Amino acid sequence: MRDETRLPASCEWISDELIEHTVCVWSEYLCRPVGRDEAVEMLQNVKRLAGVLLEIDEKAQDV
């Protein structure tokens, strides 16, 4: 399926298995189907959030 939706190189860390797991978990939680594109967007957003939280933590340790 990876060939259908070409992910950018910055998303190499996102495996097909992780996408499918995200689709299953969030489809059940939201009580509606979640597509692959939406799952990839969710994963990218979680990575961005983690990056921001790490940055905040690093700055707090420098104080």
Secondary structure as UniProt FT lines:
FT   TURN            2..4
FT   HELIX           9..11
FT   TURN            12..13
FT   HELIX           16..30
FT   HELIX           36..62
//
